[in-house]
Amino acid sequence: MSKFGMVAKFTAKPGQRDALAEILLEAADALQSFENCEMYIVHTSETEADTLWVTEVWSNPEAHKASLSLEETKAAIQRAMPLIAGVESTPLKPVGGKGLH
Amino acid sequence: MSKFGMVAKFTAKPGQRDALAEILLEAADALQSFENCEMYIVHTSETEADTLWVTEVWSNPEAHKASLSLEETKAAIQRAMPLIAGVESTPLKPVGGKGLH
């Protein structure tokens, strides 16, 4: 079974980036005990003020899908929605490199 | 000193994606011993045939800059250039989440 990756670019509504980052970091905390989530890293952009990026690696695509059914994830999405102007997410297949499990 | 991140989207010339992936994976191998490179992961896209994504985390921005002066990096860039139709890279600041050192 191959790993599953995701790069997601969130555009926050003006002034809401830091509040959105906090929700995404709480979502990441909830994933600490979710073994098949290998990586869920929240970044601010050095060039775009209202933007956040999340880079993810999961043990397999099913683990990512399963995470969307967690109560914590669903609650985070509900709280985040009003702060988000747009999301572009790209599903990926991690093929190798440094830092993969 | 805060960490430094990067998301880079490479568009390969038609038919060159796998050759380009091989070069990027060799570059990642050369970074295995480069302590301040925490993550350099190569992904194929599930949705775009000619595309590769690299997600990176460095201990600090200087480490990323220093890597560009490594002989292995310079050689890899030289070999990769003819295979690349375009690159969009976004400098990031990793702020937290799961899987950061």
N, CA and C atoms of all chains as a GROMACS GRO file, in nm:
protein
  606
    1MET      N    1   0.086  -0.120   0.000
    1MET     CA    2   0.000   0.000   0.000
    1MET      C    3   0.089   0.124   0.000
    2SER      N    4   0.067   0.212  -0.095
    2SER     CA    5   0.155   0.330  -0.097
    2SER      C    6   0.101   0.440  -0.007
    3LYS      N    7   0.195   0.524   0.036
    3LYS     CA    8   0.159   0.636   0.122
    3LYS      C    9   0.071   0.735   0.044
    4PHE      N   10   0.012   0.826   0.119
    4PHE     CA   11  -0.072   0.929   0.059
    4PHE      C   12  -0.023   1.064   0.110
    5GLY      N   13  -0.014   1.161   0.021
    5GLY     CA   14   0.028   1.295   0.061
    5GLY      C   15  -0.075   1.399   0.021
    6MET      N   16  -0.062   1.514   0.079
    6MET     CA   17  -0.151   1.625   0.042
    6MET      C   18  -0.078   1.756   0.068
    7VAL      N   19  -0.093   1.847  -0.027
    7VAL     CA   20  -0.053   1.985  -0.003
    7VAL      C   21  -0.179   2.069  -0.013
    8ALA      N   22  -0.210   2.144   0.091
    8ALA     CA   23  -0.330   2.228   0.088
    8ALA      C   24  -0.292   2.373   0.116
    9LYS      N   25  -0.340   2.461   0.029
    9LYS     CA   26  -0.318   2.605   0.048
    9LYS      C   27  -0.449   2.667   0.092
   10PHE      N   28  -0.451   2.722   0.212
   10PHE     CA   29  -0.570   2.788   0.265
   10PHE      C   30  -0.553   2.939   0.251
   11THR      N   31  -0.652   3.004   0.195
   11THR     CA   32  -0.656   3.150   0.199
   11THR      C   33  -0.759   3.190   0.304
   12ALA      N   34  -0.710   3.259   0.407
   12ALA     CA   35  -0.800   3.301   0.515
   12ALA      C   36  -0.870   3.431   0.476
   13LYS      N   37  -0.986   3.452   0.533
   13LYS     CA   38  -1.048   3.584   0.520
   13LYS      C   39  -0.957   3.687   0.586
   14PRO      N   40  -0.962   3.812   0.541
   14PRO     CA   41  -0.867   3.912   0.593
   14PRO      C   42  -0.865   3.917   0.745
   15GLY      N   43  -0.746   3.912   0.801
   15GLY     CA   44  -0.730   3.922   0.946
   15GLY      C   45  -0.754   3.792   1.021
   16GLN      N   46  -0.789   3.684   0.951
   16GLN     CA   47  -0.827   3.559   1.019
   16GLN      C   48  -0.718   3.452   1.012
   17ARG      N   49  -0.604   3.485   0.953
   17ARG     CA   50  -0.505   3.380   0.934
   17ARG      C   51  -0.461   3.315   1.066
   18ASP      N   52  -0.433   3.395   1.166
   18ASP     CA   53  -0.379   3.338   1.289
   18ASP      C   54  -0.484   3.254   1.363
   19ALA      N   55  -0.610   3.299   1.357
   19ALA     CA   56  -0.717   3.220   1.419
   19ALA      C   57  -0.732   3.086   1.346
   20LEU      N   58  -0.720   3.091   1.214
   20LEU     CA   59  -0.729   2.967   1.135
   20LEU      C   60  -0.611   2.876   1.166
   21ALA      N   61  -0.492   2.934   1.178
   21ALA     CA   62  -0.373   2.853   1.210
   21ALA      C   63  -0.392   2.780   1.341
   22GLU      N   64  -0.452   2.849   1.438
   22GLU     CA   65  -0.473   2.786   1.569
   22GLU      C   66  -0.565   2.664   1.557
   23ILE      N   67  -0.669   2.676   1.478
   23ILE     CA   68  -0.761   2.562   1.459
   23ILE      C   69  -0.688   2.446   1.390
   24LEU      N   70  -0.608   2.478   1.289
   24LEU     CA   71  -0.535   2.371   1.218
   24LEU      C   72  -0.433   2.304   1.310
   25LEU      N   73  -0.371   2.383   1.399
   25LEU     CA   74  -0.274   2.325   1.493
   25LEU      C   75  -0.344   2.236   1.596
   26GLU      N   76  -0.465   2.276   1.635
   26GLU     CA   77  -0.543   2.189   1.724
   26GLU      C   78  -0.581   2.059   1.653
   27ALA      N   79  -0.615   2.070   1.525
   27ALA     CA   80  -0.647   1.950   1.447
   27ALA      C   81  -0.524   1.859   1.441
   28ALA      N   82  -0.406   1.919   1.424
   28ALA     CA   83  -0.282   1.841   1.421
   28ALA      C   84  -0.259   1.772   1.555
   29ASP      N   85  -0.289   1.842   1.665
   29ASP     CA   86  -0.275   1.782   1.798
   29ASP      C   87  -0.364   1.658   1.811
   30ALA      N   88  -0.485   1.671   1.760
   30ALA     CA   89  -0.578   1.558   1.769
   30ALA      C   90  -0.527   1.438   1.689
   31LEU      N   91  -0.440   1.465   1.591
   31LEU     CA   92  -0.386   1.357   1.507
   31LEU      C   93  -0.260   1.294   1.568
   32GLN      N   94  -0.210   1.351   1.679
   32GLN     CA   95  -0.086   1.296   1.738
   32GLN      C   96  -0.101   1.148   1.770
   33SER      N   97  -0.219   1.107   1.814
   33SER     CA   98  -0.238   0.967   1.852
   33SER      C   99  -0.292   0.883   1.736
   34PHE      N  100  -0.307   0.945   1.621
   34PHE     CA  101  -0.361   0.875   1.504
   34PHE      C  102  -0.241   0.824   1.424
   35GLU      N  103  -0.210   0.698   1.449
   35GLU     CA  104  -0.083   0.639   1.405
   35GLU      C  105  -0.057   0.654   1.256
   36ASN      N  106  -0.162   0.642   1.175
   36ASN     CA  107  -0.141   0.644   1.030
   36ASN      C  108  -0.131   0.783   0.971
   37CYS      N  109  -0.137   0.885   1.056
   37CYS     CA  110  -0.100   1.020   1.013
   37CYS      C  111   0.047   1.039   1.046
   38GLU      N  112   0.132   1.042   0.945
   38GLU     CA  113   0.276   1.051   0.969
   38GLU      C  114   0.321   1.196   0.980
   39MET      N  115   0.247   1.285   0.916
   39MET     CA  116   0.291   1.424   0.910
   39MET      C  117   0.171   1.513   0.880
   40TYR      N  118   0.159   1.620   0.955
   40TYR     CA  119   0.053   1.719   0.930
   40TYR      C  120   0.111   1.850   0.980
   41ILE      N  121   0.178   1.920   0.891
   41ILE     CA  122   0.256   2.038   0.931
   41ILE      C  123   0.189   2.164   0.878
   42VAL      N  124   0.172   2.260   0.967
   42VAL     CA  125   0.108   2.387   0.932
   42VAL      C  126   0.218   2.492   0.913
   43HIS      N  127   0.210   2.563   0.800
   43HIS     CA  128   0.310   2.666   0.767
   43HIS      C  129   0.239   2.799   0.739
   44THR      N  130   0.302   2.908   0.778
   44THR     CA  131   0.262   3.036   0.722
   44THR      C  132   0.344   3.060   0.596
   45SER      N  133   0.295   3.148   0.510
   45SER     CA  134   0.368   3.181   0.388
   45SER      C  135   0.459   3.300   0.415
   46GLU      N  136   0.578   3.298   0.357
   46GLU     CA  137   0.669   3.411   0.371
   46GLU      C  138   0.630   3.523   0.275
   47THR      N  139   0.542   3.494   0.179
   47THR     CA  140   0.515   3.593   0.074
   47THR      C  141   0.369   3.638   0.067
   48GLU      N  142   0.277   3.561   0.127
   48GLU     CA  143   0.135   3.596   0.117
   48GLU      C  144   0.074   3.602   0.256
   49ALA      N  145   0.025   3.720   0.295
   49ALA     CA  146  -0.013   3.746   0.434
   49ALA      C  147  -0.132   3.663   0.481
   50ASP      N  148  -0.225   3.633   0.393
   50ASP     CA  149  -0.348   3.566   0.437
   50ASP      C  150  -0.346   3.416   0.413
   51THR      N  151  -0.228   3.362   0.386
   51THR     CA  152  -0.220   3.224   0.340
   51THR      C  153  -0.158   3.131   0.444
   52LEU      N  154  -0.211   3.010   0.450
   52LEU     CA  155  -0.151   2.902   0.529
   52LEU      C  156  -0.136   2.782   0.436
   53TRP      N  157  -0.033   2.704   0.459
   53TRP     CA  158  -0.015   2.580   0.384
   53TRP      C  159  -0.008   2.465   0.484
   54VAL      N  160  -0.067   2.353   0.447
   54VAL     CA  161  -0.053   2.231   0.526
   54VAL      C  162   0.008   2.125   0.436
   55THR      N  163   0.115   2.062   0.485
   55THR     CA  164   0.178   1.952   0.410
   55THR      C  165   0.158   1.824   0.493
   56GLU      N  166   0.104   1.723   0.426
   56GLU     CA  167   0.061   1.602   0.497
   56GLU      C  168   0.121   1.477   0.434
   57VAL      N  169   0.150   1.378   0.520
   57VAL     CA  170   0.182   1.243   0.474
   57VAL      C  171   0.105   1.145   0.561
   58TRP      N  172   0.036   1.053   0.496
   58TRP     CA  173  -0.044   0.949   0.562
   58TRP      C  174   0.010   0.812   0.519
   59SER      N  175  -0.008   0.712   0.604
   59SER     CA  176   0.043   0.578   0.573
   59SER      C  177  -0.022   0.519   0.449
   60ASN      N  178  -0.147   0.560   0.424
   60ASN     CA  179  -0.220   0.511   0.307
   60ASN      C  180  -0.342   0.604   0.285
   61PRO      N  181  -0.402   0.598   0.166
   61PRO     CA  182  -0.514   0.690   0.139
   61PRO      C  183  -0.633   0.669   0.234
   62GLU      N  184  -0.654   0.545   0.279
   62GLU     CA  185  -0.768   0.516   0.366
   62GLU      C  186  -0.753   0.589   0.502
   63ALA      N  187  -0.628   0.600   0.548
   63ALA     CA  188  -0.605   0.668   0.676
   63ALA      C  189  -0.649   0.814   0.666
   64HIS      N  190  -0.618   0.877   0.554
   64HIS     CA  191  -0.660   1.016   0.535
   64HIS      C  192  -0.812   1.025   0.536
   65LYS      N  193  -0.875   0.935   0.460
   65LYS     CA  194  -1.023   0.936   0.456
   65LYS      C  195  -1.081   0.914   0.595
   66ALA      N  196  -1.023   0.819   0.669
   66ALA     CA  197  -1.075   0.788   0.803
   66ALA      C  198  -1.063   0.909   0.895
   67SER      N  199  -0.957   0.988   0.878
   67SER     CA  200  -0.938   1.104   0.968
   67SER      C  201  -1.051   1.204   0.952
   68LEU      N  202  -1.110   1.209   0.833
   68LEU     CA  203  -1.218   1.305   0.809
   68LEU      C  204  -1.345   1.269   0.885
   69SER      N  205  -1.352   1.144   0.934
   69SER     CA  206  -1.468   1.102   1.012
   69SER      C  207  -1.447   1.118   1.162
   70LEU      N  208  -1.325   1.154   1.205
   70LEU     CA  209  -1.301   1.174   1.348
   70LEU      C  210  -1.382   1.293   1.397
   71GLU      N  211  -1.438   1.281   1.517
   71GLU     CA  212  -1.516   1.391   1.574
   71GLU      C  213  -1.433   1.520   1.580
   72GLU      N  214  -1.305   1.507   1.621
   72GLU     CA  215  -1.220   1.625   1.633
   72GLU      C  216  -1.203   1.694   1.498
   73THR      N  217  -1.188   1.614   1.392
   73THR     CA  218  -1.170   1.672   1.259
   73THR      C  219  -1.296   1.743   1.215
   74LYS      N  220  -1.409   1.676   1.236
   74LYS     CA  221  -1.535   1.737   1.193
   74LYS      C  222  -1.562   1.868   1.268
   75ALA      N  223  -1.531   1.868   1.398
   75ALA     CA  224  -1.551   1.991   1.477
   75ALA      C  225  -1.458   2.102   1.430
   76ALA      N  226  -1.332   2.065   1.396
   76ALA     CA  227  -1.235   2.165   1.349
   76ALA      C  228  -1.281   2.224   1.216
   77ILE      N  229  -1.330   2.140   1.127
   77ILE     CA  230  -1.376   2.189   0.996
   77ILE      C  231  -1.490   2.289   1.015
   78GLN      N  232  -1.584   2.255   1.103
   78GLN     CA  233  -1.697   2.345   1.132
   78GLN      C  234  -1.651   2.481   1.182
   79ARG      N  235  -1.550   2.479   1.270
   79ARG     CA  236  -1.502   2.606   1.326
   79ARG      C  237  -1.419   2.683   1.224
   80ALA      N  238  -1.351   2.610   1.136
   80ALA     CA  239  -1.261   2.675   1.040
   80ALA      C  240  -1.336   2.738   0.923
   81MET      N  241  -1.445   2.676   0.882
   81MET     CA  242  -1.515   2.718   0.761
   81MET      C  243  -1.540   2.869   0.753
   82PRO      N  244  -1.592   2.932   0.859
   82PRO     CA  245  -1.622   3.075   0.849
   82PRO      C  246  -1.498   3.164   0.831
   83LEU      N  247  -1.379   3.107   0.858
   83LEU     CA  248  -1.256   3.186   0.850
   83LEU      C  249  -1.187   3.173   0.714
   84ILE      N  250  -1.238   3.084   0.629
   84ILE     CA  251  -1.168   3.045   0.506
   84ILE      C  252  -1.230   3.112   0.383
   85ALA      N  253  -1.146   3.180   0.304
   85ALA     CA  254  -1.193   3.237   0.177
   85ALA      C  255  -1.177   3.137   0.063
   86GLY      N  256  -1.078   3.047   0.073
   86GLY     CA  257  -1.058   2.949  -0.034
   86GLY      C  258  -0.956   2.843   0.005
   87VAL      N  259  -0.969   2.726  -0.054
   87VAL     CA  260  -0.873   2.618  -0.031
   87VAL      C  261  -0.839   2.556  -0.166
   88GLU      N  262  -0.710   2.534  -0.191
   88GLU     CA  263  -0.669   2.452  -0.306
   88GLU      C  264  -0.592   2.336  -0.250
   89SER      N  265  -0.641   2.215  -0.270
   89SER     CA  266  -0.564   2.102  -0.217
   89SER      C  267  -0.529   2.006  -0.330
   90THR      N  268  -0.409   1.952  -0.321
   90THR     CA  269  -0.356   1.865  -0.425
   90THR      C  270  -0.322   1.730  -0.364
   91PRO      N  271  -0.391   1.624  -0.406
   91PRO     CA  272  -0.356   1.491  -0.356
   91PRO      C  273  -0.227   1.442  -0.422
   92LEU      N  274  -0.139   1.383  -0.341
   92LEU     CA  275  -0.006   1.345  -0.387
   92LEU      C  276   0.025   1.201  -0.348
   93LYS      N  277   0.128   1.148  -0.414
   93LYS     CA  278   0.180   1.018  -0.374
   93LYS      C  279   0.328   1.037  -0.341
   94PRO      N  280   0.364   1.033  -0.212
   94PRO     CA  281   0.504   1.049  -0.173
   94PRO      C  282   0.585   0.931  -0.227
   95VAL      N  283   0.692   0.960  -0.302
   95VAL     CA  284   0.768   0.850  -0.362
   95VAL      C  285   0.904   0.828  -0.295
   96GLY      N  286   0.950   0.921  -0.215
   96GLY     CA  287   1.077   0.901  -0.146
   96GLY      C  288   1.135   1.033  -0.104
   97GLY      N  289   1.260   1.027  -0.058
   97GLY     CA  290   1.327   1.148  -0.013
   97GLY      C  291   1.368   1.136   0.132
   98LYS      N  292   1.408   1.246   0.190
   98LYS     CA  293   1.454   1.249   0.328
   98LYS      C  294   1.338   1.283   0.421
   99GLY      N  295   1.326   1.208   0.531
   99GLY     CA  296   1.228   1.244   0.633
   99GLY      C  297   1.099   1.164   0.627
  100LEU      N  298   1.084   1.076   0.526
  100LEU     CA  299   0.970   0.984   0.524
  100LEU      C  300   0.997   0.870   0.622
  101HIS      N  301   0.892   0.816   0.681
  101HIS     CA  302   0.910   0.700   0.771
  101HIS      C  303   0.952   0.576   0.689
  102MET      N  304   1.593   3.077   1.634
  102MET     CA  305   1.589   3.076   1.486
  102MET      C  306   1.474   2.986   1.442
  103SER      N  307   1.387   3.041   1.358
  103SER     CA  308   1.273   2.958   1.318
  103SER      C  309   1.309   2.870   1.199
  104LYS      N  310   1.235   2.761   1.188
  104LYS     CA  311   1.255   2.669   1.078
  104LYS      C  312   1.217   2.735   0.946
  105PHE      N  313   1.258   2.671   0.838
  105PHE     CA  314   1.226   2.722   0.703
  105PHE      C  315   1.161   2.607   0.626
  106GLY      N  316   1.056   2.639   0.554
  106GLY     CA  317   0.989   2.538   0.472
  106GLY      C  318   0.980   2.581   0.328
  107MET      N  319   0.951   2.487   0.242
  107MET     CA  320   0.934   2.518   0.101
  107MET      C  321   0.840   2.414   0.040
  108VAL      N  322   0.749   2.464  -0.044
  108VAL     CA  323   0.672   2.374  -0.129
  108VAL      C  324   0.706   2.411  -0.271
  109ALA      N  325   0.753   2.316  -0.350
  109ALA     CA  326   0.788   2.344  -0.490
  109ALA      C  327   0.710   2.251  -0.580
  110LYS      N  328   0.647   2.312  -0.681
  110LYS     CA  329   0.575   2.233  -0.782
  110LYS      C  330   0.656   2.238  -0.912
  111PHE      N  331   0.702   2.124  -0.955
  111PHE     CA  332   0.779   2.113  -1.079
  111PHE      C  333   0.688   2.060  -1.190
  112THR      N  334   0.686   2.129  -1.302
  112THR     CA  335   0.620   2.073  -1.420
  112THR      C  336   0.731   2.024  -1.514
  113ALA      N  337   0.728   1.893  -1.538
  113ALA     CA  338   0.830   1.833  -1.625
  113ALA      C  339   0.790   1.851  -1.772
  114LYS      N  340   0.889   1.853  -1.858
  114LYS     CA  341   0.857   1.846  -2.001
  114LYS      C  342   0.789   1.711  -2.028
  115PRO      N  343   0.705   1.704  -2.132
  115PRO     CA  344   0.628   1.580  -2.154
  115PRO      C  345   0.717   1.455  -2.156
  116GLY      N  346   0.677   1.354  -2.082
  116GLY     CA  347   0.751   1.228  -2.078
  116GLY      C  348   0.873   1.228  -1.988
  117GLN      N  349   0.904   1.342  -1.924
  117GLN     CA  350   1.028   1.351  -1.846
  117GLN      C  351   1.006   1.345  -1.695
  118ARG      N  352   0.883   1.324  -1.652
  118ARG     CA  353   0.857   1.330  -1.509
  118ARG      C  354   0.938   1.228  -1.429
  119ASP      N  355   0.944   1.105  -1.477
  119ASP     CA  356   1.012   1.003  -1.397
  119ASP      C  357   1.163   1.025  -1.394
  120ALA      N  358   1.218   1.073  -1.504
  120ALA     CA  359   1.362   1.104  -1.506
  120ALA      C  360   1.391   1.219  -1.409
  121LEU      N  361   1.302   1.317  -1.407
  121LEU     CA  362   1.319   1.429  -1.314
  121LEU      C  363   1.305   1.382  -1.169
  122ALA      N  364   1.209   1.293  -1.144
  122ALA     CA  365   1.191   1.240  -1.008
  122ALA      C  366   1.318   1.170  -0.961
  123GLU      N  367   1.381   1.097  -1.052
  123GLU     CA  368   1.503   1.025  -1.014
  123GLU      C  369   1.613   1.123  -0.970
  124ILE      N  370   1.626   1.232  -1.044
  124ILE     CA  371   1.727   1.333  -1.008
  124ILE      C  372   1.695   1.396  -0.872
  125LEU      N  373   1.568   1.427  -0.849
  125LEU     CA  374   1.529   1.488  -0.721
  125LEU      C  375   1.551   1.391  -0.605
  126LEU      N  376   1.528   1.262  -0.630
  126LEU     CA  377   1.550   1.162  -0.524
  126LEU      C  378   1.699   1.146  -0.496
  127GLU      N  379   1.783   1.157  -0.601
  127GLU     CA  380   1.928   1.155  -0.578
  127GLU      C  381   1.971   1.277  -0.497
  128ALA      N  382   1.910   1.391  -0.528
  128ALA     CA  383   1.942   1.513  -0.451
  128ALA      C  384   1.903   1.493  -0.304
  129ALA      N  385   1.788   1.428  -0.281
  129ALA     CA  386   1.744   1.400  -0.144
  129ALA      C  387   1.843   1.306  -0.074
  130ASP      N  388   1.895   1.208  -0.148
  130ASP     CA  389   1.995   1.117  -0.091
  130ASP      C  390   2.118   1.194  -0.046
  131ALA      N  391   2.161   1.289  -0.130
  131ALA     CA  392   2.279   1.368  -0.095
  131ALA      C  393   2.255   1.451   0.030
  132LEU      N  394   2.127   1.478   0.062
  132LEU     CA  395   2.094   1.558   0.180
  132LEU      C  396   2.080   1.473   0.307
  133GLN      N  397   2.088   1.340   0.292
  133GLN     CA  398   2.071   1.253   0.410
  133GLN      C  399   2.170   1.289   0.520
  134SER      N  400   2.291   1.325   0.481
  134SER     CA  401   2.394   1.356   0.581
  134SER      C  402   2.398   1.505   0.616
  135PHE      N  403   2.308   1.580   0.557
  135PHE     CA  404   2.306   1.725   0.580
  135PHE      C  405   2.206   1.751   0.692
  136GLU      N  406   2.261   1.761   0.813
  136GLU     CA  407   2.181   1.757   0.935
  136GLU      C  408   2.067   1.859   0.939
  137ASN      N  409   2.092   1.976   0.885
  137ASN     CA  410   1.991   2.082   0.896
  137ASN      C  411   1.881   2.074   0.791
  138CYS      N  412   1.889   1.972   0.704
  138CYS     CA  413   1.775   1.939   0.619
  138CYS      C  414   1.693   1.835   0.694
  139GLU      N  415   1.576   1.875   0.740
  139GLU     CA  416   1.494   1.784   0.821
  139GLU      C  417   1.401   1.700   0.733
  140MET      N  418   1.367   1.755   0.617
  140MET     CA  419   1.269   1.687   0.532
  140MET      C  420   1.284   1.735   0.388
  141TYR      N  421   1.288   1.642   0.297
  141TYR     CA  422   1.293   1.677   0.154
  141TYR      C  423   1.223   1.560   0.085
  142ILE      N  424   1.093   1.574   0.068
  142ILE     CA  425   1.011   1.461   0.021
  142ILE      C  426   0.961   1.489  -0.120
  143VAL      N  427   0.980   1.392  -0.207
  143VAL     CA  428   0.939   1.402  -0.346
  143VAL      C  429   0.807   1.328  -0.364
  144HIS      N  430   0.710   1.394  -0.426
  144HIS     CA  431   0.577   1.336  -0.448
  144HIS      C  432   0.543   1.344  -0.597
  145THR      N  433   0.474   1.243  -0.646
  145THR     CA  434   0.405   1.260  -0.774
  145THR      C  435   0.264   1.312  -0.743
  146SER      N  436   0.203   1.372  -0.844
  146SER     CA  437   0.066   1.422  -0.827
  146SER      C  438  -0.032   1.314  -0.868
  147GLU      N  439  -0.142   1.305  -0.794
  147GLU     CA  440  -0.246   1.208  -0.830
  147GLU      C  441  -0.333   1.261  -0.944
  148THR      N  442  -0.320   1.391  -0.974
  148THR     CA  443  -0.414   1.452  -1.068
  148THR      C  444  -0.346   1.512  -1.193
  149GLU      N  445  -0.214   1.535  -1.188
  149GLU     CA  446  -0.146   1.599  -1.302
  149GLU      C  447  -0.026   1.514  -1.343
  150ALA      N  448  -0.030   1.463  -1.465
  150ALA     CA  449   0.067   1.361  -1.507
  150ALA      C  450   0.212   1.410  -1.513
  151ASP      N  451   0.232   1.536  -1.546
  151ASP     CA  452   0.369   1.584  -1.565
  151ASP      C  453   0.426   1.657  -1.445
  152THR      N  454   0.360   1.641  -1.331
  152THR     CA  455   0.392   1.725  -1.216
  152THR      C  456   0.459   1.647  -1.104
  153LEU      N  457   0.556   1.711  -1.040
  153LEU     CA  458   0.616   1.660  -0.916
  153LEU      C  459   0.608   1.771  -0.812
  154TRP      N  460   0.592   1.732  -0.687
  154TRP     CA  461   0.595   1.828  -0.577
  154TRP      C  462   0.706   1.788  -0.481
  155VAL      N  463   0.776   1.887  -0.429
  155VAL     CA  464   0.873   1.861  -0.323
  155VAL      C  465   0.829   1.943  -0.201
  156THR      N  466   0.821   1.876  -0.085
  156THR     CA  467   0.788   1.945   0.040
  156THR      C  468   0.911   1.937   0.130
  157GLU      N  469   0.955   2.053   0.178
  157GLU     CA  470   1.082   2.061   0.249
  157GLU      C  471   1.067   2.128   0.385
  158VAL      N  472   1.148   2.082   0.481
  158VAL     CA  473   1.164   2.153   0.608
  158VAL      C  474   1.312   2.157   0.641
  159TRP      N  475   1.361   2.275   0.674
  159TRP     CA  476   1.501   2.298   0.709
  159TRP      C  477   1.507   2.358   0.849
  160SER      N  478   1.617   2.334   0.919
  160SER     CA  479   1.630   2.384   1.057
  160SER      C  480   1.625   2.536   1.063
  161ASN      N  481   1.669   2.600   0.956
  161ASN     CA  482   1.669   2.747   0.950
  161ASN      C  483   1.690   2.788   0.803
  162PRO      N  484   1.660   2.913   0.769
  162PRO     CA  485   1.671   2.956   0.629
  162PRO      C  486   1.814   2.944   0.573
  163GLU      N  487   1.913   2.964   0.660
  163GLU     CA  488   2.053   2.958   0.615
  163GLU      C  489   2.089   2.817   0.568
  164ALA      N  490   2.033   2.716   0.633
  164ALA     CA  491   2.063   2.578   0.594
  164ALA      C  492   2.015   2.553   0.451
  165HIS      N  493   1.897   2.605   0.420
  165HIS     CA  494   1.847   2.590   0.282
  165HIS      C  495   1.940   2.658   0.184
  166LYS      N  496   1.978   2.782   0.217
  166LYS     CA  497   2.069   2.855   0.126
  166LYS      C  498   2.200   2.779   0.110
  167ALA      N  499   2.253   2.728   0.221
  167ALA     CA  500   2.382   2.657   0.216
  167ALA      C  501   2.372   2.534   0.127
  168SER      N  502   2.256   2.468   0.128
  168SER     CA  503   2.242   2.345   0.048
  168SER      C  504   2.258   2.373  -0.100
  169LEU      N  505   2.222   2.496  -0.140
  169LEU     CA  506   2.230   2.531  -0.282
  169LEU      C  507   2.375   2.544  -0.330
  170SER      N  508   2.468   2.554  -0.234
  170SER     CA  509   2.610   2.561  -0.270
  170SER      C  510   2.678   2.425  -0.269
  171LEU      N  511   2.609   2.321  -0.224
  171LEU     CA  512   2.670   2.187  -0.225
  171LEU      C  513   2.695   2.143  -0.369
  172GLU      N  514   2.809   2.078  -0.391
  172GLU     CA  515   2.841   2.029  -0.526
  172GLU      C  516   2.731   1.939  -0.580
  173GLU      N  517   2.679   1.849  -0.492
  173GLU     CA  518   2.574   1.756  -0.536
  173GLU      C  519   2.449   1.831  -0.581
  174THR      N  520   2.416   1.937  -0.509
  174THR     CA  521   2.296   2.013  -0.544
  174THR      C  522   2.316   2.083  -0.678
  175LYS      N  523   2.433   2.144  -0.693
  175LYS     CA  524   2.458   2.217  -0.818
  175LYS      C  525   2.457   2.122  -0.937
  176ALA      N  526   2.516   2.004  -0.919
  176ALA     CA  527   2.516   1.905  -1.028
  176ALA      C  528   2.375   1.858  -1.060
  177ALA      N  529   2.294   1.838  -0.955
  177ALA     CA  530   2.156   1.792  -0.977
  177ALA      C  531   2.076   1.899  -1.053
  178ILE      N  532   2.095   2.024  -1.015
  178ILE     CA  533   2.022   2.132  -1.083
  178ILE      C  534   2.058   2.135  -1.231
  179GLN      N  535   2.187   2.123  -1.260
  179GLN     CA  536   2.234   2.121  -1.399
  179GLN      C  537   2.168   2.009  -1.481
  180ARG      N  538   2.159   1.890  -1.417
  180ARG     CA  539   2.101   1.777  -1.490
  180ARG      C  540   1.949   1.790  -1.503
  181ALA      N  541   1.888   1.855  -1.404
  181ALA     CA  542   1.742   1.865  -1.402
  181ALA      C  543   1.689   1.971  -1.498
  182MET      N  544   1.764   2.078  -1.514
  182MET     CA  545   1.714   2.194  -1.591
  182MET      C  546   1.654   2.157  -1.726
  183PRO      N  547   1.721   2.073  -1.807
  183PRO     CA  548   1.665   2.043  -1.940
  183PRO      C  549   1.534   1.965  -1.935
  184LEU      N  550   1.500   1.908  -1.820
  184LEU     CA  551   1.378   1.827  -1.808
  184LEU      C  552   1.259   1.907  -1.756
  185ILE      N  553   1.285   2.032  -1.717
  185ILE     CA  554   1.184   2.111  -1.644
  185ILE      C  555   1.118   2.214  -1.735
  186ALA      N  556   0.983   2.212  -1.739
  186ALA     CA  557   0.910   2.316  -1.813
  186ALA      C  558   0.879   2.436  -1.725
  187GLY      N  559   0.866   2.414  -1.594
  187GLY     CA  560   0.835   2.525  -1.504
  187GLY      C  561   0.844   2.484  -1.358
  188VAL      N  562   0.872   2.581  -1.272
  188VAL     CA  563   0.876   2.557  -1.127
  188VAL      C  564   0.803   2.672  -1.058
  189GLU      N  565   0.717   2.638  -0.964
  189GLU     CA  566   0.659   2.739  -0.875
  189GLU      C  567   0.699   2.700  -0.735
  190SER      N  568   0.777   2.784  -0.668
  190SER     CA  569   0.813   2.747  -0.531
  190SER      C  570   0.769   2.855  -0.435
  191THR      N  571   0.724   2.811  -0.318
  191THR     CA  572   0.668   2.901  -0.218
  191THR      C  573   0.747   2.885  -0.089
  192PRO      N  574   0.817   2.990  -0.045
  192PRO     CA  575   0.889   2.982   0.082
  192PRO      C  576   0.790   2.992   0.198
  193LEU      N  577   0.812   2.907   0.299
  193LEU     CA  578   0.716   2.894   0.410
  193LEU      C  579   0.788   2.900   0.544
  194LYS      N  580   0.708   2.922   0.647
  194LYS     CA  581   0.760   2.913   0.784
  194LYS      C  582   0.677   2.809   0.857
  195PRO      N  583   0.735   2.690   0.883
  195PRO     CA  584   0.660   2.586   0.954
  195PRO      C  585   0.634   2.634   1.097
  196VAL      N  586   0.507   2.631   1.139
  196VAL     CA  587   0.475   2.683   1.271
  196VAL      C  588   0.438   2.574   1.371
  197GLY      N  589   0.412   2.454   1.325
  197GLY     CA  590   0.381   2.346   1.417
  197GLY      C  591   0.308   2.234   1.347
  198GLY      N  592   0.259   2.140   1.429
  198GLY     CA  593   0.186   2.028   1.372
  198GLY      C  594   0.251   1.898   1.408
  199LYS      N  595   0.208   1.791   1.342
  199LYS     CA  596   0.261   1.658   1.369
  199LYS      C  597   0.374   1.627   1.272
  200GLY      N  598   0.484   1.572   1.325
  200GLY     CA  599   0.591   1.524   1.238
  200GLY      C  600   0.708   1.620   1.224
  201LEU      N  601   0.697   1.741   1.285
  201LEU     CA  602   0.813   1.831   1.288
  201LEU      C  603   0.910   1.781   1.396
  202HIS      N  604   1.039   1.802   1.376
  202HIS     CA  605   1.137   1.763   1.480
  202HIS      C  606   1.123   1.855   1.601
   0.00000   0.00000   0.00000
